[in-house]
Amino acid sequence: MLPESQQQIQLASRPEGTPTNANFHYKKVNVPQPSEREVLVKTLYLSVDPYMRGRMSDAKSYVEPFQLHEPLMGGAVGEVVESKSEQFQKGDFVVGMLPWQEYSIATEQQVRTIDPNVAPISTHLGILGLTGLTAYFGLLDIGQPKEGETVVVSGAAGAVGSVVGQIAKIKGARVVGIAGSDEKVSYLTETLGFDQGINYKTTDNIYASLKEACPNGIDVYFENVGGEIGDAALSLLNKHARIPVCGAISSYNKTDRDLGPRVQTRLIKSSALMKGFVVNDYNERFKEGATQLGQWLSEGKLSYEETITEGLDNVTDAFLGLFQGKNIGKQLVKIADPTK
């Protein structure tokens, strides 16, 4: 028996600087009913991601901002509990972009079915989802690591960075990861097989630590962080280095301009390529990436970690924790168990 009402998380105000719980509002709304060619999806897992901070602002970006007093949207895995579509049956597990609420209406184009027998359903929001695809295409299409080269990954214990480093190892590179705790550094080197890790919070000089860890310079720098860490890495580029720019989380909550050394001279001297990207640039190749990631996972060449918070009431806390570096691997929120 489905409930008549549910909780929905809305954007109450646009944050200035670091978001707080005051920027969100929980509202009681009706559970909707599907129309023709629609399904009603029970949310099982929600993904919270740093890029959502940008959508909380109304500044022009690569994706439309969240609207005030409307639900926030993100990656979700759910279960079809009612279907008026020939493409989906009750009990199907699906993945797509859905509102932050317990039950959602989805059209046939908004979700796709996933096989729970291939891997746990949560992986379709992480290593087998957009997170894994971001790492796959950013590193291999832009970074193009070669055997014996040095690859440096910032935000290395996060959802994307942890996959980037593992793929670089598969390609035969020497991999150095930068993270924010000794626990994370140990995870990188002891579990994921990174060659070396740096705790940027305890080092007195990130440039000196990075130079020591990369005696032969840097051939590929996968950028997730920006700031002083990015400045240090750009100072150690080898000739024809490649820099995929995936994120710059150090600046997401800044209220003033993010100033730093100019990059032009460094790029010219090293003949380096620095290219920003978003995963949707590779829409037409998603099947290729997902197939390869699934194969590596089944062969034991990739491993993953999930930080799972439980309950819709804790979604905002999980999101805010991203900017404090609380998660290892993919940050998810478990909303409910599948229907038995």
URNOR-V225975 format. One record per residue. N is the residue number from 0. PHI is phi in whole degrees, -180 to 180 (* if undefined). OMEGA is omega in whole degrees, -180 to 180 (none if undefined). NEAR is the number of other C-alpha atoms within 12 Angstrom. Layout:
n = (N & N)
phi = (PHI & PHI)
omega = (OMEGA & OMEGA)
near = (NEAR & NEAR)
This chain:
n = (0 & 1 & 2 & 3 & 4 & 5 & 6 & 7 & 8 & 9 & 10 & 11 & 12 & 13 & 14 & 15 & 16 & 17 & 18 & 19 & 20 & 21 & 22 & 23 & 24 & 25 & 26 & 27 & 28 & 29 & 30 & 31 & 32 & 33 & 34 & 35 & 36 & 37 & 38 & 39 & 40 & 41 & 42 & 43 & 44 & 45 & 46 & 47 & 48 & 49 & 50 & 51 & 52 & 53 & 54 & 55 & 56 & 57 & 58 & 59 & 60 & 61 & 62 & 63 & 64 & 65 & 66 & 67 & 68 & 69 & 70 & 71 & 72 & 73 & 74 & 75 & 76 & 77 & 78 & 79 & 80 & 81 & 82 & 83 & 84 & 85 & 86 & 87 & 88 & 89 & 90 & 91 & 92 & 93 & 94 & 95 & 96 & 97 & 98 & 99 & 100 & 101 & 102 & 103 & 104 & 105 & 106 & 107 & 108 & 109 & 110 & 111 & 112 & 113 & 114 & 115 & 116 & 117 & 118 & 119 & 120 & 121 & 122 & 123 & 124 & 125 & 126 & 127 & 128 & 129 & 130 & 131 & 132 & 133 & 134 & 135 & 136 & 137 & 138 & 139 & 140 & 141 & 142 & 143 & 144 & 145 & 146 & 147 & 148 & 149 & 150 & 151 & 152 & 153 & 154 & 155 & 156 & 157 & 158 & 159 & 160 & 161 & 162 & 163 & 164 & 165 & 166 & 167 & 168 & 169 & 170 & 171 & 172 & 173 & 174 & 175 & 176 & 177 & 178 & 179 & 180 & 181 & 182 & 183 & 184 & 185 & 186 & 187 & 188 & 189 & 190 & 191 & 192 & 193 & 194 & 195 & 196 & 197 & 198 & 199 & 200 & 201 & 202 & 203 & 204 & 205 & 206 & 207 & 208 & 209 & 210 & 211 & 212 & 213 & 214 & 215 & 216 & 217 & 218 & 219 & 220 & 221 & 222 & 223 & 224 & 225 & 226 & 227 & 228 & 229 & 230 & 231 & 232 & 233 & 234 & 235 & 236 & 237 & 238 & 239 & 240 & 241 & 242 & 243 & 244 & 245 & 246 & 247 & 248 & 249 & 250 & 251 & 252 & 253 & 254 & 255 & 256 & 257 & 258 & 259 & 260 & 261 & 262 & 263 & 264 & 265 & 266 & 267 & 268 & 269 & 270 & 271 & 272 & 273 & 274 & 275 & 276 & 277 & 278 & 279 & 280 & 281 & 282 & 283 & 284 & 285 & 286 & 287 & 288 & 289 & 290 & 291 & 292 & 293 & 294 & 295 & 296 & 297 & 298 & 299 & 300 & 301 & 302 & 303 & 304 & 305 & 306 & 307 & 308 & 309 & 310 & 311 & 312 & 313 & 314 & 315 & 316 & 317 & 318 & 319 & 320 & 321 & 322 & 323 & 324 & 325 & 326 & 327 & 328 & 329 & 330 & 331 & 332 & 333 & 334 & 335 & 336 & 337 & 338 & 339)
phi = (* & -81 & -71 & -85 & -131 & -157 & -94 & -131 & -102 & -111 & -84 & -83 & -158 & -87 & -70 & -111 & 82 & -70 & -63 & -132 & -63 & -67 & -80 & -118 & -138 & -92 & -128 & -84 & -132 & -73 & -76 & -76 & -115 & -74 & -103 & -57 & 65 & -126 & -131 & -101 & -112 & -87 & -72 & -105 & -135 & -115 & -99 & -115 & -139 & -58 & -61 & -64 & -60 & -64 & -73 & -79 & -93 & -98 & -71 & -64 & -150 & -79 & -143 & -63 & -71 & -64 & -93 & -63 & 63 & -125 & -67 & -74 & -123 & -166 & -63 & -148 & -111 & -145 & -122 & -72 & -106 & -155 & -130 & -121 & -126 & -72 & -83 & -132 & -118 & -58 & 99 & -65 & -94 & -135 & -132 & 178 & -95 & -134 & -68 & -78 & -161 & -82 & -136 & -139 & -87 & -134 & -83 & -64 & -88 & -87 & -135 & -137 & -76 & -129 & -97 & -71 & -87 & -74 & -163 & -51 & -60 & -65 & -66 & -77 & -104 & -125 & -65 & -102 & -114 & -63 & -61 & -63 & -66 & -61 & -64 & -60 & -75 & -62 & -74 & -80 & -82 & -97 & -72 & 45 & -67 & -115 & -58 & 88 & -77 & -102 & -114 & -113 & -124 & -92 & 58 & -72 & -94 & -80 & -61 & -81 & -58 & -67 & -78 & -55 & -62 & -69 & -66 & -61 & -67 & -58 & -84 & 88 & -87 & -91 & -121 & -118 & -111 & -113 & -143 & -110 & -159 & -64 & -61 & -69 & -62 & -63 & -60 & -63 & -84 & -89 & -103 & -93 & 85 & -61 & -76 & -158 & -133 & -128 & -90 & -70 & -82 & -109 & -76 & -78 & -147 & -64 & -64 & -64 & -65 & -70 & -65 & -67 & -76 & -126 & -62 & -102 & 80 & -117 & -96 & -135 & -119 & -90 & -94 & -118 & -120 & 78 & 62 & -65 & -66 & -63 & -59 & -65 & -64 & -67 & -79 & -119 & -70 & -84 & -60 & 64 & -68 & -125 & -128 & -74 & -105 & -95 & -159 & -149 & -62 & -64 & -107 & -61 & -106 & -71 & -100 & -110 & -69 & -89 & -99 & -171 & -56 & -74 & -93 & -58 & -63 & -65 & -68 & -66 & -63 & -100 & 50 & -89 & -107 & -122 & -137 & -82 & -158 & -127 & -62 & -68 & -61 & -112 & -47 & -71 & -113 & -58 & -62 & -59 & -65 & -64 & -63 & -68 & -62 & -63 & -66 & -61 & -66 & -68 & -84 & 80 & -85 & -123 & -128 & -148 & -128 & -125 & -101 & -112 & -98 & -111 & 102 & -60 & -63 & -108 & -60 & -66 & -63 & -64 & -64 & -64 & -65 & -59 & -86 & -110 & 67 & -77 & -91 & -115 & 71 & -82 & -90 & -126 & -123 & -84 & -95 & -160 & -89 & -60 & -66 & -96)
omega = (-179 & 176 & 179 & -178 & -177 & 175 & 178 & 179 & -179 & 173 & -176 & -179 & 180 & -176 & 169 & -173 & -177 & 179 & 175 & 178 & 179 & 179 & -178 & 179 & 175 & -178 & 176 & -179 & 179 & 170 & -174 & 178 & -178 & 173 & -180 & 178 & 176 & 175 & 171 & -175 & 172 & -178 & 177 & 178 & 171 & 174 & 171 & -170 & -179 & -177 & -180 & 177 & 178 & -179 & 176 & 175 & 178 & 178 & -180 & -180 & -178 & -180 & -178 & 178 & 170 & 179 & 178 & 177 & 173 & -179 & 171 & -178 & 176 & 178 & -178 & 169 & -179 & -180 & 177 & 180 & 174 & -176 & 169 & 180 & 177 & -177 & -175 & 176 & 174 & -178 & 177 & 170 & -176 & 176 & 179 & 177 & -175 & 179 & 175 & 178 & -172 & 180 & -177 & 171 & 177 & 174 & -180 & -179 & -173 & -179 & 174 & -178 & 175 & -178 & -178 & -179 & -179 & -179 & 176 & -174 & -179 & -178 & 180 & 170 & -176 & -171 & 178 & -179 & -176 & 178 & 180 & 180 & 177 & 179 & -176 & -175 & 180 & -179 & -172 & -179 & -178 & -177 & 178 & -178 & 179 & -178 & 179 & 179 & 178 & 178 & 177 & -179 & 172 & -173 & -166 & -180 & 178 & -174 & -179 & -175 & -178 & 177 & 179 & -178 & 180 & 178 & 178 & 177 & 177 & -179 & 174 & -179 & 170 & -170 & 176 & -180 & 178 & -178 & -170 & 175 & 177 & 178 & -180 & 179 & 178 & 178 & -180 & -173 & -174 & -178 & -174 & 176 & 173 & -179 & -179 & 177 & 179 & 173 & -175 & -178 & -178 & 179 & 178 & -176 & -176 & 178 & -179 & 179 & -180 & 179 & 179 & -179 & -177 & -176 & 179 & 179 & -176 & 178 & 177 & 174 & 178 & -170 & 174 & -165 & -175 & 177 & -176 & 179 & 177 & 179 & -179 & -179 & -179 & 179 & -174 & -176 & 171 & 176 & 179 & 175 & 178 & -178 & 171 & -178 & -177 & -177 & 178 & -170 & -180 & -177 & -172 & -176 & 179 & 176 & 176 & -179 & 179 & -175 & 178 & 177 & 177 & -174 & -170 & -177 & -180 & 179 & 180 & -177 & -178 & -175 & -174 & 175 & 177 & -174 & 174 & 180 & 167 & -172 & -179 & 173 & -174 & -178 & -174 & -178 & -177 & -178 & 177 & -178 & -179 & 179 & -179 & 178 & 178 & 179 & 179 & 180 & -179 & 179 & 180 & 180 & 177 & 171 & -177 & 177 & 177 & 171 & -173 & 173 & -176 & 171 & 178 & -180 & -176 & -180 & -177 & 177 & 178 & 178 & -179 & 180 & 178 & -175 & 174 & 177 & -176 & -174 & 167 & -176 & -174 & 176 & 179 & 172 & 177 & -177 & -177 & 172 & 175 & 177 & -178 & none)
near = (7 & 17 & 16 & 14 & 17 & 23 & 27 & 32 & 33 & 30 & 34 & 25 & 24 & 29 & 27 & 19 & 21 & 27 & 33 & 24 & 24 & 19 & 27 & 32 & 26 & 27 & 22 & 17 & 21 & 18 & 24 & 24 & 23 & 22 & 16 & 18 & 22 & 28 & 38 & 38 & 48 & 41 & 43 & 39 & 48 & 47 & 49 & 43 & 38 & 38 & 33 & 34 & 40 & 30 & 28 & 37 & 29 & 21 & 15 & 12 & 16 & 17 & 19 & 17 & 23 & 32 & 20 & 21 & 19 & 23 & 30 & 38 & 32 & 33 & 36 & 47 & 48 & 48 & 41 & 37 & 36 & 33 & 28 & 23 & 24 & 14 & 20 & 29 & 23 & 24 & 23 & 29 & 36 & 43 & 39 & 34 & 33 & 34 & 35 & 46 & 44 & 44 & 39 & 41 & 37 & 38 & 27 & 27 & 18 & 24 & 32 & 27 & 27 & 29 & 21 & 20 & 11 & 17 & 22 & 22 & 32 & 42 & 41 & 40 & 43 & 44 & 43 & 41 & 40 & 39 & 43 & 43 & 43 & 43 & 46 & 47 & 41 & 44 & 46 & 32 & 26 & 31 & 41 & 31 & 38 & 23 & 18 & 20 & 31 & 41 & 52 & 54 & 54 & 50 & 52 & 48 & 48 & 46 & 45 & 47 & 50 & 51 & 50 & 54 & 54 & 45 & 44 & 43 & 35 & 30 & 25 & 21 & 29 & 36 & 46 & 47 & 52 & 50 & 41 & 33 & 27 & 22 & 21 & 34 & 34 & 25 & 32 & 42 & 29 & 16 & 24 & 35 & 32 & 39 & 31 & 33 & 42 & 42 & 32 & 31 & 20 & 15 & 20 & 12 & 18 & 30 & 24 & 19 & 26 & 40 & 24 & 21 & 28 & 33 & 18 & 20 & 31 & 38 & 43 & 50 & 55 & 57 & 44 & 43 & 37 & 32 & 28 & 26 & 41 & 40 & 27 & 33 & 45 & 44 & 32 & 38 & 39 & 29 & 22 & 25 & 36 & 38 & 44 & 43 & 35 & 40 & 37 & 30 & 32 & 29 & 27 & 30 & 28 & 20 & 15 & 10 & 12 & 17 & 16 & 16 & 19 & 15 & 24 & 16 & 14 & 25 & 26 & 18 & 18 & 25 & 20 & 29 & 30 & 30 & 23 & 25 & 27 & 26 & 31 & 18 & 19 & 23 & 16 & 13 & 18 & 24 & 18 & 18 & 31 & 31 & 20 & 26 & 39 & 30 & 19 & 24 & 25 & 16 & 12 & 14 & 23 & 29 & 34 & 39 & 28 & 31 & 30 & 32 & 28 & 22 & 24 & 33 & 26 & 24 & 39 & 37 & 28 & 33 & 39 & 29 & 27 & 36 & 33 & 23 & 31 & 27 & 35 & 34 & 39 & 44 & 42 & 42 & 39 & 34 & 30 & 25 & 20 & 24 & 19 & 7)
